[in-house]
Amino acid sequence: MAEGLSNRLCALRAERDLTQAALAEKVGVSRKTINTVENGVFIPSTLLALKLARALGCTVEAIFSLETED
Amino acid sequence: MNDRSDVETAERLSSRRASLLAAMAILFLSGQAIYALGPDDPGGTADRLKVAAWLIWALTLLFLLGSGGSLFRSRRVRAMMNDETTRAHRGRAYAVGFWLAVGTSIGIYLLTAFDRVAPREAIHVILTAAIGGALATFGLLERRAHRDG
């Protein structure tokens, strides 16, 4: 059983009318990090996940979820 | 406004750093031809200069890889330039450097069964492979992240 991480960061960011750069500014990371997280290339730490959730005004679970493949 | 500028500045500097370090890695690795093919004058002035120049070059690259550069920028810009993704890439680059050092060491160890290898040459080859490999890995990972996300 392999588990992956899916995220709704891009959708949630777009709903709040935020650019990647604007979200990066709020969280205090580079735009590259937001981009890599959105594309599933980089799995963020708990700290960054919590910062993203706070910046978007939602829970971490609203952004990230486990995708399970049997 | 200032914060937005910081993001943009970090983006620009980080992208430039990725390209620069990838190019430096290629230069560093290909530059070894000069070291290997240069005049053989062990202990001579030219030899000492060559060794000193290589050592300074290697230490400078190591410092750039470890520190991330841009030391005169604000703390916020430097933090953005060395955020989680960059630290993860740096960690992977160190791992590649470590395995290259181990692999090269094993290769040289085996080579000593057939030929004599001077300690300085052995160290030179191991450090070159480790530093060049780590630098190239970091540069390529960063470039890819900037390009594709």
Backbone of each chain as ProteinMPNN parsed JSONL, in Angstrom:
{"seq_chain_A": "MAEGLSNRLCALRAERDLTQAALAEKVGVSRKTINTVENGVFIPSTLLALKLARALGCTVEAIFSLETED", "coords_chain_A": {"N_chain_A": [[0.844, -1.198, 0.0], [0.74, 2.07, -1.024], [1.207, 5.416, -0.006], [0.316, 8.734, -0.747], [0.582, 12.338, -0.861], [-1.953, 14.585, -1.318], [-2.9, 17.866, -2.388], [-4.802, 20.914, -1.966], [-3.878, 23.391, -2.382], [-3.43, 25.221, -4.492], [-6.028, 25.68, -5.469], [-7.327, 26.712, -3.188], [-5.831, 28.991, -2.75], [-6.366, 30.411, -5.07], [-9.093, 30.837, -4.711], [-9.021, 32.752, -2.744], [-8.01, 34.792, -4.075], [-5.257, 35.189, -4.29], [-1.911, 35.632, -5.346], [0.887, 33.469, -6.131], [3.208, 34.692, -5.252], [2.186, 36.542, -3.433], [1.108, 34.893, -1.46], [3.438, 33.624, -0.698], [4.776, 35.756, 0.424], [3.135, 36.276, 2.648], [3.562, 33.986, 4.136], [6.265, 33.882, 4.389], [8.139, 32.598, 2.816], [9.87, 31.524, -0.218], [8.61, 32.148, -3.569], [9.05, 29.979, -5.126], [8.914, 27.837, -3.357], [6.171, 27.767, -2.699], [5.191, 27.174, -5.213], [6.384, 24.635, -5.715], [5.2, 23.129, -3.707], [2.485, 23.292, -4.392], [2.524, 21.893, -6.81], [3.06, 19.389, -5.94], [5.639, 18.54, -5.827], [7.236, 19.051, -3.695], [7.063, 18.146, -0.319], [5.779, 19.802, 2.354], [7.042, 20.821, 5.631], [5.599, 20.225, 8.913], [5.479, 22.637, 10.223], [5.524, 24.542, 8.127], [3.194, 23.769, 6.823], [1.279, 24.422, 8.732], [1.64, 27.175, 8.809], [0.85, 27.85, 6.23], [-1.833, 27.117, 6.363], [-2.749, 28.925, 8.277], [-2.281, 31.338, 6.944], [-4.099, 31.096, 4.873], [-6.411, 30.923, 6.2], [-7.677, 28.53, 7.013], [-7.993, 25.003, 7.876], [-5.243, 22.673, 8.299], [-5.915, 20.214, 7.295], [-7.748, 20.89, 5.388], [-6.21, 21.718, 3.355], [-4.26, 19.738, 2.87], [-4.318, 16.241, 2.159], [-4.368, 12.669, 2.61], [-3.633, 10.449, 0.017], [-4.514, 7.268, -0.827], [-3.198, 4.378, -2.267], [-3.974, 1.136, -3.245]], "CA_chain_A": [[0.0, 0.0, 0.0], [1.536, 3.296, -1.103], [0.45, 6.606, 0.355], [0.845, 9.988, -1.251], [-0.063, 13.513, -0.284], [-2.56, 15.482, -2.304], [-3.19, 19.158, -1.751], [-5.711, 21.835, -2.644], [-3.293, 24.713, -2.136], [-3.635, 26.11, -5.648], [-7.455, 26.046, -5.517], [-7.628, 27.569, -2.028], [-5.153, 30.284, -2.991], [-7.118, 31.106, -6.12], [-10.365, 31.273, -4.103], [-8.753, 33.963, -1.937], [-7.472, 35.784, -5.003], [-3.853, 35.444, -3.935], [-0.893, 35.102, -6.261], [1.9, 32.676, -5.422], [4.123, 35.631, -4.593], [1.491, 37.148, -2.28], [1.043, 33.871, -0.411], [4.817, 33.447, -0.236], [5.052, 36.909, 1.283], [2.406, 36.089, 3.915], [4.123, 32.857, 4.888], [7.689, 34.15, 4.611], [8.991, 31.682, 2.037], [10.013, 31.966, -1.601], [7.521, 31.737, -4.47], [9.444, 28.649, -5.586], [8.407, 26.849, -2.392], [4.717, 27.665, -2.903], [5.034, 26.501, -6.504], [6.737, 23.21, -5.601], [4.179, 22.476, -2.855], [1.263, 23.191, -5.206], [2.696, 20.864, -7.839], [3.312, 18.091, -5.313], [7.058, 18.196, -5.954], [7.837, 19.177, -2.367], [6.14, 17.951, 0.814], [6.234, 20.768, 3.362], [7.109, 20.403, 7.025], [4.401, 20.55, 9.694], [5.527, 24.075, 10.503], [5.104, 25.28, 6.931], [1.781, 23.434, 6.577], [0.489, 25.221, 9.676], [1.73, 28.58, 8.368], [0.011, 27.969, 5.032], [-3.226, 27.064, 6.813], [-3.054, 30.194, 8.939], [-2.329, 32.392, 5.92], [-5.306, 30.912, 4.051], [-7.583, 30.936, 7.093], [-8.355, 27.225, 7.012], [-7.233, 23.989, 8.608], [-4.236, 21.96, 7.497], [-6.614, 19.114, 6.604], [-8.45, 21.437, 4.224], [-5.204, 21.879, 2.293], [-3.564, 18.479, 2.57], [-4.992, 14.985, 2.513], [-3.65, 11.471, 2.176], [-4.252, 9.656, -1.047], [-4.058, 5.897, -0.623], [-3.313, 3.464, -3.412], [-3.786, -0.255, -2.82]], "C_chain_A": [[0.88, 1.249, 0.0], [0.653, 4.494, -0.777], [1.116, 7.848, -0.205], [0.098, 11.143, -0.594], [-0.663, 14.346, -1.407], [-2.857, 16.805, -1.606], [-4.079, 20.033, -2.637], [-5.19, 23.267, -2.524], [-3.594, 25.69, -3.269], [-5.083, 26.606, -5.69], [-7.804, 27.019, -4.391], [-7.01, 28.955, -2.184], [-5.931, 31.101, -4.016], [-8.451, 31.631, -5.578], [-10.201, 32.572, -3.33], [-8.101, 35.056, -2.775], [-6.034, 36.179, -4.66], [-2.938, 34.884, -5.02], [0.075, 34.248, -5.441], [2.838, 33.586, -4.638], [3.482, 36.239, -3.345], [1.398, 36.148, -1.128], [2.434, 33.632, 0.182], [5.196, 34.554, 0.746], [4.395, 36.746, 2.651], [3.065, 35.025, 4.786], [5.603, 33.068, 5.206], [8.597, 33.13, 3.956], [9.11, 32.224, 0.612], [8.818, 31.492, -2.432], [7.779, 30.325, -4.987], [8.891, 27.566, -4.657], [6.899, 26.668, -2.537], [4.444, 26.863, -4.178], [5.304, 25.001, -6.393], [5.73, 22.458, -4.724], [2.91, 22.266, -3.673], [1.351, 22.049, -6.22], [3.012, 19.484, -7.266], [4.75, 17.631, -5.424], [7.711, 18.165, -4.581], [6.764, 18.998, -1.288], [6.611, 18.847, 1.95], [6.293, 20.162, 4.758], [5.792, 20.75, 7.718], [4.321, 22.054, 9.942], [5.022, 24.884, 9.312], [3.631, 25.008, 6.612], [0.884, 24.268, 7.481], [0.496, 26.698, 9.275], [0.85, 28.813, 7.144], [-1.464, 28.009, 5.429], [-3.627, 28.379, 7.455], [-3.189, 31.329, 7.919], [-3.601, 32.304, 5.077], [-6.577, 30.889, 4.897], [-8.365, 29.633, 7.053], [-7.528, 26.234, 7.817], [-6.211, 23.339, 7.682], [-4.908, 20.858, 6.68], [-7.375, 19.615, 5.377], [-7.479, 21.581, 3.04], [-4.625, 20.522, 1.873], [-4.411, 17.275, 2.968], [-4.188, 13.809, 1.978], [-4.383, 10.83, 1.013], [-3.656, 8.252, -0.951], [-4.275, 5.072, -1.872], [-3.07, 2.056, -2.913], [-2.918, -1.013, -3.822]], "O_chain_A": [[1.671, 1.457, 0.92], [-0.495, 4.576, -1.214], [2.337, 7.991, -0.144], [-0.88, 10.948, 0.128], [0.037, 14.76, -2.331], [-3.04, 16.853, -0.389], [-4.101, 19.909, -3.861], [-5.959, 24.227, -2.56], [-3.964, 26.84, -3.031], [-5.339, 27.788, -5.917], [-8.488, 28.018, -4.61], [-7.603, 29.961, -1.795], [-6.129, 32.306, -3.86], [-8.888, 32.725, -5.935], [-11.119, 33.391, -3.265], [-7.697, 36.1, -2.263], [-5.658, 37.349, -4.733], [-3.171, 33.794, -5.542], [0.076, 34.302, -4.211], [3.211, 33.285, -3.504], [4.147, 36.429, -2.326], [1.586, 36.509, 0.034], [2.59, 33.462, 1.391], [5.851, 34.311, 1.76], [5.003, 37.035, 3.682], [3.119, 35.148, 6.009], [6.127, 32.505, 6.167], [9.679, 32.827, 4.458], [8.522, 33.253, 0.279], [8.11, 30.56, -2.049], [6.843, 29.571, -5.253], [8.455, 26.509, -5.114], [6.403, 25.542, -2.502], [3.576, 25.99, -4.207], [4.539, 24.191, -6.917], [5.441, 21.287, -4.971], [2.326, 21.183, -3.649], [0.376, 21.335, -6.454], [3.207, 18.525, -8.014], [5.059, 16.472, -5.149], [8.615, 17.37, -4.324], [5.701, 19.617, -1.341], [7.72, 18.675, 2.457], [5.678, 19.131, 5.033], [4.971, 21.485, 7.169], [3.25, 22.658, 9.88], [4.203, 25.791, 9.463], [2.908, 25.908, 6.182], [-0.154, 24.765, 7.044], [-0.519, 27.384, 9.388], [0.187, 29.845, 7.033], [-2.241, 28.814, 4.914], [-4.72, 28.89, 7.207], [-4.085, 32.167, 8.017], [-4.119, 33.324, 4.62], [-7.685, 30.841, 4.363], [-9.596, 29.648, 7.058], [-6.488, 26.587, 8.373], [-6.298, 23.439, 6.458], [-4.534, 20.597, 5.536], [-7.618, 18.856, 4.438], [-7.889, 21.566, 1.879], [-4.519, 20.21, 0.687], [-5.119, 17.293, 3.975], [-3.427, 13.941, 1.02], [-5.605, 10.69, 1.033], [-2.437, 8.081, -0.989], [-5.358, 5.055, -2.458], [-2.076, 1.799, -2.234], [-2.65, -2.2, -3.633]]}, "seq_chain_B": "MNDRSDVETAERLSSRRASLLAAMAILFLSGQAIYALGPDDPGGTADRLKVAAWLIWALTLLFLLGSGGSLFRSRRVRAMMNDETTRAHRGRAYAVGFWLAVGTSIGIYLLTAFDRVAPREAIHVILTAAIGGALATFGLLERRAHRDG", "coords_chain_B": {"N_chain_B": [[4.569, 46.754, 0.5], [7.299, 46.739, 0.588], [7.665, 44.139, 1.506], [6.72, 42.626, -0.638], [8.669, 43.286, -2.465], [10.802, 42.047, -1.259], [10.168, 39.336, -1.645], [10.281, 39.197, -4.416], [12.928, 39.975, -4.827], [14.297, 37.906, -3.502], [13.496, 35.796, -5.1], [14.635, 36.433, -7.584], [17.406, 36.539, -6.935], [17.789, 33.959, -5.987], [17.223, 32.397, -8.206], [19.248, 33.235, -9.894], [21.423, 32.398, -8.417], [21.128, 29.615, -8.57], [21.646, 29.074, -11.28], [24.231, 30.068, -11.447], [25.682, 28.449, -9.618], [25.388, 25.938, -10.779], [26.782, 26.35, -13.153], [29.279, 26.937, -12.067], [29.912, 24.484, -10.957], [30.283, 22.899, -13.223], [32.449, 24.249, -14.343], [34.324, 23.897, -12.296], [34.65, 21.114, -12.227], [35.471, 20.577, -14.887], [37.699, 22.133, -14.932], [39.604, 20.67, -13.687], [41.109, 19.407, -15.509], [43.141, 21.115, -16.171], [44.623, 20.995, -13.89], [45.374, 18.309, -13.901], [46.665, 18.0, -16.375], [48.594, 19.889, -16.395], [52.004, 21.291, -16.097], [54.297, 19.065, -14.593], [55.585, 19.548, -11.621], [56.431, 18.827, -8.858], [56.286, 20.269, -5.675], [57.412, 22.611, -6.545], [57.243, 26.21, -7.234], [55.164, 26.823, -9.034], [53.603, 24.577, -8.786], [52.824, 24.742, -6.099], [51.347, 27.071, -6.169], [49.283, 26.273, -7.842], [48.059, 24.278, -6.315], [47.276, 25.796, -4.094], [45.518, 27.593, -5.325], [43.523, 25.884, -6.241], [42.605, 24.878, -3.804], [41.588, 27.178, -2.551], [39.571, 27.8, -4.338], [37.942, 25.509, -4.095], [37.195, 25.699, -1.384], [35.82, 28.105, -1.423], [33.63, 27.468, -3.043], [32.444, 25.517, -1.455], [31.729, 27.075, 0.726], [29.877, 28.792, -0.493], [27.909, 26.954, -1.192], [27.137, 26.007, 1.32], [26.394, 28.338, 2.76], [24.654, 29.716, 1.119], [25.034, 32.132, 0.026], [24.743, 35.68, -0.887], [25.188, 37.35, 1.395], [25.073, 39.983, 2.182], [22.543, 40.842, 1.967], [19.212, 41.555, 3.281], [18.037, 40.03, 6.344], [15.541, 38.827, 6.047], [15.301, 38.442, 3.272], [17.416, 36.679, 2.878], [16.491, 34.569, 4.416], [14.282, 33.774, 2.919], [15.58, 32.999, 0.626], [16.825, 30.787, 1.517], [14.942, 28.892, 2.256], [12.619, 26.214, 3.169], [12.494, 24.474, 0.863], [14.911, 24.975, -0.442], [16.68, 24.213, 1.574], [16.109, 21.514, 1.682], [16.956, 20.74, -0.859], [19.637, 21.32, -0.567], [20.325, 19.47, 1.357], [19.96, 17.092, -0.084], [21.929, 17.475, -1.964], [24.238, 17.41, -0.368], [24.101, 14.754, 0.374], [24.491, 13.461, -2.079], [27.093, 14.347, -2.562], [28.401, 13.113, -0.435], [28.094, 10.344, -1.079], [29.44, 10.282, -3.484], [32.005, 10.88, -2.616], [32.503, 8.632, -1.051], [32.302, 6.599, -3.005], [34.35, 7.371, -4.801], [36.53, 7.161, -3.089], [36.573, 4.412, -2.585], [37.119, 3.54, -5.163], [39.703, 4.609, -5.554], [41.047, 3.293, -3.545], [40.927, 0.674, -4.464], [42.407, 1.032, -6.758], [44.958, 1.434, -5.76], [45.914, -1.079, -5.435], [47.002, -1.741, -7.795], [48.496, 0.392, -8.703], [50.583, 3.144, -7.71], [49.304, 5.678, -5.703], [49.491, 9.014, -4.969], [49.044, 10.591, -1.782], [48.086, 13.271, -1.769], [47.057, 13.57, -4.34], [45.02, 11.692, -4.274], [43.326, 12.759, -2.308], [42.676, 15.11, -3.566], [41.2, 14.221, -5.825], [39.024, 12.943, -4.562], [37.848, 15.061, -3.078], [37.244, 16.796, -5.174], [35.333, 15.34, -6.654], [33.327, 15.083, -4.705], [32.669, 17.77, -3.94], [32.178, 18.993, -6.434], [30.114, 17.333, -7.409], [28.112, 17.658, -5.442], [27.612, 20.383, -5.658], [26.73, 20.6, -8.315], [24.418, 19.036, -8.171], [22.84, 20.518, -6.354], [22.568, 22.943, -7.773], [21.204, 22.065, -10.094], [18.818, 20.966, -9.016], [17.693, 23.228, -7.861], [17.393, 24.873, -10.095], [15.559, 23.381, -11.562], [13.375, 23.471, -9.839], [12.769, 26.189, -9.909], [12.09, 26.457, -12.553], [10.097, 24.483, -13.235], [8.625, 24.065, -10.928]], "CA_chain_B": [[5.3, 46.974, -0.749], [8.644, 46.292, 0.839], [7.642, 42.691, 1.603], [6.609, 42.108, -1.987], [9.991, 43.463, -3.047], [11.658, 41.008, -0.693], [9.853, 38.076, -2.336], [10.806, 39.295, -5.78], [14.394, 39.993, -4.732], [14.728, 36.543, -3.167], [13.242, 34.968, -6.294], [15.638, 36.779, -8.599], [18.727, 36.132, -6.47], [17.806, 32.5, -5.868], [17.295, 31.864, -9.572], [20.591, 33.536, -10.393], [22.339, 31.525, -7.668], [21.007, 28.257, -9.1], [22.372, 29.015, -12.557], [25.65, 30.329, -11.18], [26.3, 27.295, -8.968], [25.444, 24.846, -11.767], [27.89, 26.695, -14.052], [30.516, 26.814, -11.286], [30.191, 23.053, -10.803], [30.837, 22.442, -14.506], [33.785, 24.859, -14.446], [35.188, 23.279, -11.284], [34.963, 19.742, -12.655], [36.259, 20.598, -16.132], [38.964, 22.81, -14.624], [40.575, 19.71, -13.159], [41.987, 19.024, -16.619], [44.319, 21.991, -16.059], [45.408, 20.456, -12.776], [45.929, 17.004, -14.273], [47.512, 18.06, -17.566], [49.579, 20.961, -16.259], [53.388, 20.847, -15.93], [54.528, 18.305, -13.372], [56.715, 20.145, -10.912], [56.052, 18.673, -7.457], [57.029, 21.066, -4.705], [57.851, 23.872, -7.142], [56.376, 27.367, -6.994], [53.965, 26.688, -9.861], [52.805, 23.505, -8.173], [52.234, 25.27, -4.853], [50.313, 28.04, -6.565], [48.177, 25.488, -8.401], [47.387, 23.62, -5.184], [46.629, 26.842, -3.291], [44.385, 28.123, -6.097], [42.463, 24.871, -6.227], [42.059, 24.794, -2.442], [40.774, 28.384, -2.326], [38.385, 27.631, -5.191], [37.104, 24.47, -3.486], [36.632, 26.215, -0.124], [34.843, 29.138, -1.783], [32.419, 26.779, -3.521], [31.826, 24.883, -0.281], [31.119, 28.156, 1.506], [28.686, 29.243, -1.226], [26.899, 25.897, -1.078], [26.661, 25.933, 2.701], [25.787, 29.578, 3.252], [23.611, 30.198, 0.204], [25.478, 33.406, -0.552], [23.976, 36.919, -0.653], [25.326, 37.647, 2.824], [24.834, 41.396, 2.478], [21.106, 41.122, 1.827], [18.531, 41.562, 4.572], [17.812, 38.721, 6.942], [14.304, 38.271, 5.478], [15.603, 37.972, 1.91], [18.259, 35.485, 2.998], [15.641, 33.478, 4.922], [13.481, 33.308, 1.775], [16.487, 32.324, -0.32], [17.257, 29.518, 2.123], [13.758, 28.339, 2.923], [12.546, 24.744, 3.258], [12.835, 23.781, -0.393], [16.352, 25.13, -0.662], [17.394, 23.381, 2.563], [15.934, 20.114, 1.252], [17.851, 20.539, -2.007], [21.008, 21.326, -0.055], [20.488, 18.171, 2.016], [20.145, 16.068, -1.127], [23.246, 17.739, -2.578], [25.239, 16.894, 0.567], [24.042, 13.287, 0.302], [25.167, 13.084, -3.332], [28.522, 14.593, -2.331], [28.892, 12.071, 0.466], [28.202, 9.069, -1.784], [30.508, 10.417, -4.479], [33.266, 10.783, -1.873], [32.668, 7.218, -0.686], [32.56, 5.839, -4.244], [35.678, 7.717, -5.302], [37.51, 6.604, -2.143], [36.648, 2.974, -2.841], [37.805, 3.398, -6.453], [41.137, 4.876, -5.359], [41.546, 2.204, -2.69], [41.134, -0.471, -5.359], [43.477, 1.398, -7.688], [46.267, 1.307, -5.097], [46.364, -2.467, -5.56], [47.703, -1.863, -9.085], [49.35, 1.54, -8.992], [50.829, 3.997, -6.558], [48.55, 6.939, -5.752], [49.985, 9.947, -3.947], [47.948, 11.022, -0.891], [47.526, 14.56, -2.182], [46.236, 13.337, -5.544], [43.818, 10.966, -3.851], [42.447, 13.718, -1.62], [42.219, 16.046, -4.603], [40.152, 13.569, -6.629], [37.848, 12.701, -3.703], [37.2, 16.346, -2.792], [36.699, 17.332, -6.425], [34.102, 14.606, -6.963], [32.314, 15.38, -3.683], [32.239, 19.174, -4.014], [31.589, 19.215, -7.764], [28.845, 16.608, -7.489], [27.136, 18.301, -4.551], [27.289, 21.695, -6.232], [25.938, 20.367, -9.531], [23.106, 18.554, -7.744], [22.105, 21.648, -5.784], [22.233, 23.867, -8.862], [20.189, 21.474, -10.982], [17.543, 20.861, -8.288], [17.159, 24.585, -7.719], [16.97, 25.344, -11.427], [14.342, 22.669, -11.916], [12.293, 23.987, -9.003], [12.422, 27.519, -10.412], [11.518, 26.329, -13.895], [8.876, 23.673, -13.305], [7.886, 23.975, -9.662]], "C_chain_B": [[6.716, 46.439, -0.619], [8.726, 44.769, 0.888], [7.582, 42.065, 0.223], [7.966, 42.199, -2.683], [10.936, 42.387, -2.54], [11.435, 39.673, -1.391], [10.467, 38.088, -3.73], [12.33, 39.269, -5.789], [14.925, 38.591, -4.46], [14.586, 35.619, -4.37], [14.347, 35.174, -7.335], [17.03, 36.276, -8.195], [18.857, 34.61, -6.413], [17.943, 31.837, -7.239], [18.698, 32.058, -10.151], [21.625, 32.623, -9.717], [22.323, 30.098, -8.235], [21.805, 28.103, -10.393], [23.873, 29.148, -12.336], [26.33, 29.088, -10.588], [26.399, 26.105, -9.922], [26.619, 25.095, -12.721], [29.236, 26.536, -13.342], [30.909, 25.353, -11.124], [30.834, 22.507, -12.072], [32.273, 22.962, -14.671], [34.779, 24.165, -13.518], [35.619, 21.887, -11.724], [35.833, 19.741, -13.916], [37.624, 21.245, -15.907], [40.024, 21.867, -14.086], [41.53, 19.236, -14.237], [43.28, 19.84, -16.547], [45.254, 21.43, -14.985], [46.132, 19.171, -13.188], [46.939, 17.093, -15.411], [48.613, 19.118, -17.484], [50.99, 20.411, -16.075], [53.582, 20.171, -14.574], [55.785, 18.812, -12.682], [56.431, 20.054, -9.41], [56.929, 19.498, -6.524], [57.516, 22.394, -5.238], [56.856, 24.996, -6.874], [55.058, 27.238, -7.761], [53.015, 25.642, -9.263], [52.102, 24.01, -6.914], [51.096, 26.25, -5.157], [49.058, 27.32, -7.053], [47.367, 24.847, -7.282], [46.623, 24.652, -4.35], [45.396, 27.382, -4.008], [43.213, 27.145, -6.078], [41.782, 24.816, -4.852], [41.155, 25.988, -2.141], [39.462, 28.278, -3.105], [37.408, 26.643, -4.532], [36.428, 24.992, -2.21], [35.576, 27.29, -0.392], [33.528, 28.503, -2.222], [31.679, 26.121, -2.355], [31.091, 25.927, 0.565], [29.833, 28.641, 0.841], [27.551, 28.225, -1.102], [26.289, 25.88, 0.328], [25.912, 27.162, 3.159], [24.629, 30.066, 2.38], [23.95, 31.54, -0.407], [24.604, 34.588, -0.157], [24.005, 37.354, 0.814], [25.0, 39.095, 3.172], [23.376, 41.816, 2.275], [20.453, 41.076, 3.207], [18.267, 40.142, 5.055], [16.588, 38.037, 6.324], [14.541, 37.705, 4.073], [16.431, 36.695, 1.979], [17.45, 34.293, 3.501], [14.797, 32.903, 3.784], [14.348, 32.543, 0.776], [16.944, 30.967, 0.2], [16.093, 28.889, 2.882], [13.742, 26.81, 2.815], [12.976, 24.005, 2.0], [14.341, 23.809, -0.621], [17.136, 24.247, 0.305], [17.273, 21.902, 2.202], [16.863, 19.808, 0.078], [19.304, 20.472, -1.543], [21.306, 19.978, 0.627], [20.722, 17.053, 1.013], [21.514, 16.231, -1.794], [24.36, 17.205, -1.679], [25.278, 15.361, 0.497], [24.75, 12.787, -0.958], [26.679, 13.242, -3.172], [29.142, 13.511, -1.465], [29.11, 10.756, -0.292], [29.268, 9.121, -2.873], [31.874, 10.298, -3.805], [33.543, 9.325, -1.507], [33.037, 6.392, -1.92], [33.952, 6.096, -4.777], [36.766, 7.124, -4.398], [37.686, 5.111, -2.383], [37.416, 2.712, -4.146], [39.306, 3.586, -6.299], [41.778, 3.765, -4.524], [41.85, 0.968, -3.549], [42.305, -0.215, -6.306], [44.859, 1.205, -7.07], [46.79, -0.134, -5.123], [47.201, -2.645, -6.825], [48.712, -0.753, -9.338], [49.526, 2.367, -7.718], [50.042, 5.308, -6.728], [49.033, 7.825, -4.608], [48.813, 10.431, -3.092], [47.281, 12.316, -1.347], [46.619, 14.395, -3.403], [44.925, 12.649, -5.182], [42.816, 11.918, -3.209], [41.843, 14.696, -2.624], [41.047, 15.455, -5.396], [38.869, 13.389, -5.803], [37.102, 14.009, -3.448], [36.559, 16.945, -4.041], [35.363, 16.66, -6.757], [32.988, 15.008, -5.987], [31.775, 16.804, -3.829], [31.553, 19.451, -5.347], [30.223, 18.563, -7.892], [27.756, 17.261, -6.659], [26.661, 19.629, -5.144], [26.383, 21.551, -7.458], [24.524, 19.923, -9.153], [22.257, 19.702, -7.215], [21.645, 22.609, -6.884], [21.119, 23.334, -9.742], [18.831, 21.371, -10.287], [16.882, 22.228, -8.156], [16.646, 25.12, -9.056], [15.66, 24.691, -11.834], [13.146, 23.206, -11.121], [11.831, 25.366, -9.49], [11.672, 27.421, -11.74], [10.141, 25.662, -13.877], [8.014, 23.763, -12.058], [7.906, 22.55, -9.291]], "O_chain_B": [[7.265, 45.804, -1.519], [9.684, 44.167, 0.404], [8.291, 41.101, -0.066], [8.359, 41.285, -3.408], [11.768, 41.875, -3.289], [12.39, 38.958, -1.695], [11.089, 37.117, -4.161], [12.948, 38.629, -6.641], [15.876, 38.141, -5.099], [15.442, 34.772, -4.625], [14.904, 34.222, -7.881], [17.739, 35.67, -8.998], [19.9, 34.05, -6.749], [18.671, 30.859, -7.409], [19.252, 31.173, -10.802], [22.565, 32.144, -10.351], [23.368, 29.459, -8.362], [22.54, 27.132, -10.575], [24.676, 28.443, -12.948], [27.427, 28.721, -11.01], [27.373, 25.352, -9.883], [27.36, 24.171, -13.057], [30.208, 26.064, -13.932], [32.092, 25.016, -11.149], [31.804, 21.752, -12.014], [33.177, 22.232, -15.077], [35.917, 23.884, -13.896], [36.789, 21.52, -11.614], [36.81, 18.998, -14.003], [38.587, 20.938, -16.609], [41.203, 22.216, -14.032], [42.614, 18.731, -13.945], [44.366, 19.331, -16.822], [46.474, 21.394, -15.14], [47.306, 18.964, -12.883], [47.936, 16.372, -15.428], [49.452, 19.232, -18.378], [51.166, 19.203, -15.915], [53.093, 20.646, -13.548], [56.904, 18.534, -13.114], [56.214, 21.075, -8.757], [58.157, 19.431, -6.582], [57.989, 23.229, -4.467], [55.765, 24.763, -6.354], [53.983, 27.504, -7.223], [51.796, 25.816, -9.246], [50.922, 23.732, -6.699], [50.051, 26.255, -4.507], [47.934, 27.7, -6.726], [46.137, 24.871, -7.302], [45.481, 24.423, -3.95], [44.357, 27.603, -3.387], [42.059, 27.542, -5.917], [40.559, 24.721, -4.75], [40.086, 25.832, -1.55], [38.393, 28.62, -2.602], [36.211, 26.911, -4.428], [35.24, 24.756, -1.987], [34.572, 27.379, 0.315], [32.45, 28.943, -1.823], [30.451, 26.164, -2.279], [29.985, 25.691, 1.05], [28.827, 28.873, 1.51], [26.388, 28.589, -0.931], [25.076, 25.752, 0.489], [24.909, 27.056, 3.865], [23.729, 30.752, 2.865], [23.223, 32.032, -1.27], [23.822, 34.506, 0.79], [22.97, 37.683, 1.395], [24.686, 39.403, 4.321], [23.03, 42.991, 2.398], [21.058, 40.619, 4.177], [18.273, 39.188, 4.277], [16.591, 36.826, 6.103], [14.046, 36.631, 3.733], [16.185, 35.745, 1.236], [17.674, 33.157, 3.083], [14.617, 31.688, 3.694], [13.906, 31.57, 0.165], [17.39, 30.111, -0.564], [16.25, 28.416, 4.008], [14.732, 26.196, 2.418], [13.727, 23.031, 2.063], [14.957, 22.794, -0.949], [18.122, 23.615, -0.074], [18.213, 21.13, 2.391], [17.481, 18.744, 0.029], [20.098, 19.68, -2.052], [22.398, 19.426, 0.486], [21.565, 16.18, 1.221], [22.169, 15.248, -2.142], [25.322, 16.614, -2.17], [26.347, 14.753, 0.553], [25.508, 11.818, -0.914], [27.45, 12.379, -3.593], [30.254, 13.049, -1.719], [30.163, 10.128, -0.171], [29.924, 8.117, -3.152], [32.792, 9.69, -4.355], [34.669, 8.844, -1.636], [33.968, 5.587, -1.882], [34.659, 5.165, -5.161], [37.793, 6.646, -4.882], [38.807, 4.603, -2.385], [38.24, 1.802, -4.229], [40.093, 2.814, -6.848], [42.912, 3.357, -4.778], [42.88, 0.313, -3.385], [43.086, -1.116, -6.615], [45.814, 0.857, -7.764], [47.969, -0.375, -4.864], [48.005, -3.572, -6.925], [49.667, -0.932, -10.093], [48.724, 2.293, -6.787], [50.115, 5.956, -7.773], [48.991, 7.439, -3.44], [47.719, 10.657, -3.607], [46.057, 12.437, -1.313], [45.552, 15.004, -3.485], [43.864, 12.979, -5.712], [41.625, 11.894, -3.518], [40.669, 15.058, -2.542], [40.031, 16.117, -5.605], [37.769, 13.651, -6.288], [35.88, 14.07, -3.582], [35.475, 17.524, -3.979], [34.388, 17.33, -7.097], [31.851, 15.244, -6.395], [30.562, 17.013, -3.839], [30.486, 20.063, -5.393], [29.286, 19.163, -8.418], [26.619, 17.404, -7.109], [25.471, 19.946, -5.131], [25.404, 22.281, -7.616], [23.547, 20.382, -9.746], [21.092, 19.842, -7.585], [20.488, 23.028, -6.919], [20.195, 24.067, -10.096], [17.802, 21.658, -10.899], [15.669, 22.364, -8.318], [15.586, 25.743, -9.121], [14.766, 25.341, -12.375], [12.052, 23.373, -11.659], [10.637, 25.664, -9.479], [10.752, 28.192, -12.013], [9.166, 26.184, -14.417], [6.802, 23.558, -12.125], [7.354, 22.173, -8.257]]}, "name": "protein", "num_of_chains": 2, "seq": "MAEGLSNRLCALRAERDLTQAALAEKVGVSRKTINTVENGVFIPSTLLALKLARALGCTVEAIFSLETEDMNDRSDVETAERLSSRRASLLAAMAILFLSGQAIYALGPDDPGGTADRLKVAAWLIWALTLLFLLGSGGSLFRSRRVRAMMNDETTRAHRGRAYAVGFWLAVGTSIGIYLLTAFDRVAPREAIHVILTAAIGGALATFGLLERRAHRDG"}
